[in-house]
Amino acid sequence: MSAVTAAAAATTEGPVACTPLEVLGRDVSVPLVTGGEVTYAALDYAASAPALQRVWDDVAAYAPYYGSVHRGAGYLSQLSTDLFENSRRTVFDFLGCRTDDQVVFTRSTTDSLNLLASALPTDCQVFVFETEHHASLLPWRDARVTYLDAPRTPDEAVATLERALAARDPHGPALVCVTGASNVTGELWPVQELAAAAHAHGARIVLDAAQLVPHHAVDIAELGVDWVAFSGHKLYAPFGAGVLAGRTDWLQEAEPYLAGGGASRAVTRREDGGVDVEWHTTAARHEAGSPNVIGAYSIASACKALTEAGFDELVAREQELIAELRSGLADVPEVRVLSLFGDDAPRVGVLSFVVDGWNSSHFAAALSAEYGIGVRDGLFCAHPLVRTLLGSDPQEQGECGAPEAAPGQKSLNAIRVSFGAGTPDEHVERFVRAVRELVRDGARWNYRTEDGRCVPDTDA
């Protein structure tokens, strides 16, 4: 069992003293279709987490001193350059990077994995489970990709990967891409064991940690992975930046992800009229253009804030919220929670479910319009996984208000509730109450389908 899995599985004695971290939007009120207003319950952290107040304050304090990075001799430019590179060092330490690893700032997890895909050696074979988010399922278009079926236990995941790797050409390069925590079920994957299996068969492994780093400490060296990718907007730093951290060789040997200023060390004209370019061999090789210094700084600020708050305390409190949520939903027979690895699998604060007799879009719309609760419905950019869990056909479609999940029938999509370090207890409690009331009493408002989504009927 990895350290991450062990931390999630551990139980605590007595209540946890840790309080929610302060986030923006915690006091925002939203109108209800039934009249009045209520404090908004943001339970869609898996899509984008709210900014930590600490992150916002740090960015606001720096903003007047903003200057071009790596571009000028002026004081503000030099200050911004120092800030940018110190942010890189903070992320490096936060991830437990090895001495010869590097941190490349990108736009997002998707951007990070596409960067790595562009740097794959010729004839590289990629192994990826169908359970991945599209950000880690789709970037490998120029490689030989083997898609692995959804496993039903962590041990089966490792065994499936080992069989696939044992059957590959042992002389060519190979890469395994795996999630750390599912963006659909919240379940933790056996990353250490998968990394060991990959390396035993001469393959490398990249960890999609988008849903893991906001909830658990991630240590590259301890997990044994070659790269880690994640997004700032899920780490309470929504300023359009991401990270790819890890080994340097494939990245240094590849052509720059983007060609332009910053990636080039020297450019000279040739006698034939062309140009010769000497590219950087550092992280700058793949950071062409003016970098997103505020995005990088916000990620570093979030890393510091979570480290100072203490992941042990944050994990323990989150596990209490997960237990309360699961217990509350278990009392509603019409609710079916989606899971790959079973009820006892360690997980983060992400949970998807369907409700018998309800269209998932209708249910999510009612939670928002009648209770001020923000969740997500659909297939969560993980279409193969959700359809596998639901047993649904890609060609099937549902309309708002249609009972697509009546007893004995298949649901076409799901509802996802997700939370984290900034979630008050009251938001989870309100969500559980709302689910019970909607299932028992039905919606109090009329809804219609508009542009493929279920929305309150304003004519009502």
Secondary structure by P-SEA (a helix, b strand, c coil): ccaaaaaaaccccccccccccccccccbbbbbccccccccccccccccccccaaaaaaaaaaccccccccccccaaaaaaaaaaaaaaaaaaaaacccccbbbbbcccaaaaaaaaaaacccbbbbbbcccccccccccccccbbbbbcccccaaaaaaaaaaaaaaccccbbbbbbbbccccccccccaaaaaaaaaaaacbbbbbccccccccbbbbcccccccbbbbbccccccccccccccccccccccccccccccccccbbbbccccbbbbbbbcccccccccccaaaaaaaaaaaaaaaaaacaaaaaaaaaaaaaaaaaaaaacccbbbbbccccccccccccccccccccaaaaaaaaacccccccccccccaaaaaaaaacccccccccccccccccccccccbbbbbccccccaaaaaaaaaaaaaaaaccccbbbbbccccccccccc
